Amino acid sequence: MTGESRTSLVQIKGVREGLLATLGDGSWAELNEALLQQVSEGSSFFKGARLALDVGNQALHAVELGSLRNALSDRGVSLWAVVSTSQVTENTAQVLGMATRLSAPRAERTVRVLDTQLTGESAILVQRTLRSGFKVSHQGHVVVIGDVNPGAEVIAGGSIVVWGKLRGAAHAGADGDQAACVCALGLEPTQLRIAGQIAQTTHRRGKPQPEIASLVNGQVATETWNPKGK
């Protein structure tokens, strides 16, 4: 099956709770194979993700959903919700302990950005606070002058710099750049990834301070951000 064919069978996008995979027309065997193959080929992106699945009117039983959940779990993906117009599938998902409803979606809004060059590397500059529902994606670096609120998402092939509080989702080095980093005046993300690694974030108490997250020995580590000391 070609990449274009798989794309027509499975559409994946970011939502407030994680990722949403929407299945197109086809037999369950074809759709199941296409989804698992897409996850396997994008293993660095999907690792640690929470996935919701919209199966349309597919009537699925416990053996089918349970098998898919186990296969996704083997690939580091958690299937937590299944949305369907089929009462059979909805009942099956509930029996398996999965959610059958997502938060009311907000129309995804794009942000106009200024293309610029920083030391010969591609970067974009976003001069505003990113509120819930906003998504910024760029193959190079991303610089945000403002806050990144919960429900907003920043994805960069390079590093991410937030001159404000980072409380949404951030994925630096999305194309596999392990030298990428995430810097913010307040680092409190709902999800933080660098290359193929996801951070074990914790809620901090006290006054926020500038921090930088980077890969150290293959794990995401944070430290005080002190540019003058570099």
C-alpha positions as CSV (number, residue, x, y, z in Angstrom):
1,M,0.0,0.0,0.0
2,T,1.4,3.4,-1.0
3,G,1.8,6.3,1.4
4,E,-0.9,8.2,-0.6
5,S,-3.3,5.3,-0.2
6,R,-2.7,5.1,3.5
7,T,-3.3,8.9,3.8
8,S,-6.7,8.5,2.2
9,L,-7.6,5.7,4.6
10,V,-6.3,7.4,7.8
11,Q,-6.2,11.1,8.6
12,I,-4.4,12.1,11.8
13,K,-4.5,15.6,13.5
14,G,-3.8,17.1,16.9
15,V,-6.7,17.7,19.3
16,R,-6.9,19.0,22.8
17,E,-6.6,15.5,24.3
18,G,-3.7,14.3,22.1
19,L,-4.1,12.9,18.6
20,L,-7.2,12.0,16.6
21,A,-7.1,9.4,13.8
22,T,-10.1,9.5,11.5
23,L,-10.7,6.4,9.3
24,G,-12.0,6.7,5.8
25,D,-13.9,4.2,3.7
26,G,-12.7,0.6,3.5
27,S,-12.8,-2.8,5.2
28,W,-11.8,-3.0,8.8
29,A,-8.8,-5.1,7.9
30,E,-7.5,-2.4,5.4
31,L,-8.1,0.4,7.9
32,N,-6.5,-1.4,10.8
33,E,-3.4,-2.2,8.7
34,A,-3.1,1.3,7.4
35,L,-3.3,2.8,10.9
36,L,-0.8,0.5,12.4
37,Q,1.6,1.0,9.4
38,Q,1.4,4.7,9.7
39,V,2.1,4.6,13.5
40,S,5.0,2.3,12.9
41,E,6.6,4.5,10.2
42,G,6.2,7.6,12.4
43,S,7.3,5.8,15.6
44,S,9.3,8.8,16.9
45,F,6.3,11.1,16.6
46,F,3.7,8.7,18.0
47,K,5.7,7.3,20.9
48,G,3.9,8.2,24.1
49,A,0.9,9.7,22.4
50,R,-2.7,9.5,23.5
51,L,-4.8,8.5,20.5
52,A,-8.6,8.8,19.9
53,L,-10.1,7.0,17.0
54,D,-13.1,8.0,14.8
55,V,-14.2,4.8,13.0
56,G,-17.4,6.3,11.5
57,N,-20.1,3.6,11.1
58,Q,-17.8,0.6,11.5
59,A,-19.5,-2.0,13.8
60,L,-16.6,-3.3,15.9
61,H,-16.6,-6.0,18.6
62,A,-14.3,-6.5,21.6
63,V,-12.0,-8.8,19.8
64,E,-11.3,-6.2,17.1
65,L,-11.0,-3.1,19.3
66,G,-9.0,-5.1,21.9
67,S,-6.6,-6.4,19.4
68,L,-6.0,-2.9,18.0
69,R,-5.5,-1.4,21.4
70,N,-2.9,-4.1,22.2
71,A,-1.1,-3.5,18.9
72,L,-1.0,0.3,19.5
73,S,0.2,-0.3,23.1
74,D,3.1,-2.4,21.7
75,R,4.0,0.7,19.6
76,G,3.9,3.0,22.6
77,V,0.5,4.5,21.8
78,S,-2.4,4.7,24.2
79,L,-5.9,4.2,22.6
80,W,-8.1,6.0,25.1
81,A,-11.2,6.9,23.1
82,V,-13.3,5.5,20.1
83,V,-15.9,7.6,18.4
84,S,-18.5,6.0,16.2
85,T,-22.0,6.4,14.8
86,S,-22.4,2.6,15.4
87,Q,-24.1,1.7,18.7
88,V,-22.4,-1.6,18.6
89,T,-18.9,0.0,18.5
90,E,-19.9,2.6,21.1
91,N,-21.0,-0.2,23.5
92,T,-17.9,-2.2,22.8
93,A,-15.7,0.8,23.6
94,Q,-17.5,1.5,26.9
95,V,-17.1,-2.2,27.9
96,L,-13.4,-1.9,27.2
97,G,-13.2,1.2,29.4
98,M,-12.7,3.7,26.6
99,A,-14.2,7.1,26.2
100,T,-16.8,7.6,23.4
101,R,-16.9,11.4,23.4
102,L,-14.3,14.1,22.8
103,S,-14.3,17.7,24.0
104,A,-16.3,20.0,21.8
105,P,-13.8,20.8,19.0
106,R,-12.7,24.3,18.3
107,A,-11.9,25.3,14.7
108,E,-8.2,25.1,14.4
109,R,-6.8,28.6,13.8
110,T,-3.6,29.4,12.1
111,V,-1.2,32.1,13.0
112,R,0.4,34.4,10.4
113,V,4.1,34.3,11.0
114,L,7.1,36.4,9.9
115,D,9.7,34.4,8.0
116,T,13.2,35.5,8.9
117,Q,16.7,34.1,9.1
118,L,18.7,33.5,12.3
119,T,22.4,32.7,11.8
120,G,21.7,31.1,8.4
121,E,19.0,28.8,9.8
122,S,15.3,29.0,8.9
123,A,13.1,30.3,11.7
124,I,9.7,32.0,12.2
125,L,8.7,34.7,14.7
126,V,5.3,34.7,16.3
127,Q,4.5,38.0,18.1
128,R,1.4,37.1,20.0
129,T,0.0,34.8,22.7
130,L,-1.1,31.4,21.4
131,R,-4.5,30.6,22.8
132,S,-6.3,27.2,22.9
133,G,-6.9,26.0,19.4
134,F,-3.9,27.7,17.8
135,K,-1.2,25.6,16.2
136,V,2.2,26.7,14.8
137,S,4.3,24.3,12.8
138,H,7.6,25.0,11.0
139,Q,10.4,22.9,9.7
140,G,13.0,25.2,11.3
141,H,13.1,27.1,14.6
142,V,10.0,28.7,16.2
143,V,10.3,31.8,18.4
144,V,7.1,33.0,20.2
145,I,7.0,36.4,21.9
146,G,4.0,35.7,24.2
147,D,2.5,32.8,26.1
148,V,1.6,29.4,24.7
149,N,-1.6,28.6,26.6
150,P,-3.1,25.1,27.3
151,G,-4.7,23.7,24.2
152,A,-2.2,25.5,21.9
153,E,0.6,23.6,20.1
154,V,4.0,24.4,18.7
155,I,5.9,22.0,16.4
156,A,9.3,22.7,15.1
157,G,11.9,20.8,13.2
158,G,14.5,22.8,15.2
159,S,14.3,24.5,18.6
160,I,11.5,26.4,20.2
161,V,11.9,29.6,22.2
162,V,9.0,31.1,24.1
163,W,9.5,34.6,25.5
164,G,6.6,33.9,28.0
165,K,5.0,31.0,29.7
166,L,4.8,27.6,27.9
167,R,1.7,25.8,29.1
168,G,0.6,24.2,25.9
169,A,2.2,21.4,23.9
170,A,5.6,21.7,22.3
171,H,7.5,19.3,20.0
172,A,11.0,20.4,19.1
173,G,13.3,18.4,16.7
174,A,10.1,16.9,15.2
175,D,12.1,15.6,12.3
176,G,14.5,13.8,14.6
177,D,17.0,16.6,15.5
178,Q,18.3,15.5,18.9
179,A,20.2,18.7,19.3
180,A,17.0,20.8,19.4
181,C,15.9,22.3,22.7
182,V,12.9,24.1,24.2
183,C,13.4,27.4,26.1
184,A,10.7,29.4,28.0
185,L,10.5,32.0,30.7
186,G,8.0,29.6,32.4
187,L,8.2,26.0,31.4
188,E,4.9,24.3,32.4
189,P,3.9,22.3,29.3
190,T,1.0,19.9,29.0
191,Q,3.2,17.8,26.7
192,L,6.9,18.3,25.8
193,R,8.8,16.3,23.2
194,I,12.2,16.6,21.8
195,A,12.9,14.4,18.7
196,G,11.5,11.0,19.7
197,Q,11.5,11.5,23.4
198,I,8.6,12.7,25.6
199,A,9.3,14.4,28.9
200,Q,7.9,13.2,32.2
201,T,6.5,16.6,33.1
202,T,5.6,17.6,36.6
203,H,3.6,20.5,38.0
204,R,6.0,23.0,39.7
205,R,5.1,25.2,42.6
206,G,6.5,28.6,43.3
207,K,7.5,31.4,41.0
208,P,8.2,30.3,37.4
209,Q,11.8,30.7,36.2
210,P,13.4,30.6,32.8
211,E,14.3,27.0,31.9
212,I,15.7,25.0,29.0
213,A,14.8,21.5,28.1
214,S,17.2,19.3,26.0
215,L,18.2,15.7,25.5
216,V,20.7,14.4,28.0
217,N,21.8,10.8,27.6
218,G,18.7,10.1,25.5
219,Q,16.2,11.6,28.1
220,V,14.6,15.0,28.2
221,A,16.2,17.1,31.0
222,T,15.5,20.6,32.2
223,E,17.8,23.2,33.8
224,T,17.8,26.9,34.5
225,W,18.0,28.9,31.4
226,N,20.8,31.4,31.7
227,P,21.8,32.7,28.2
228,K,24.5,35.0,29.6
229,G,26.2,32.0,31.1
230,K,26.5,30.1,27.8
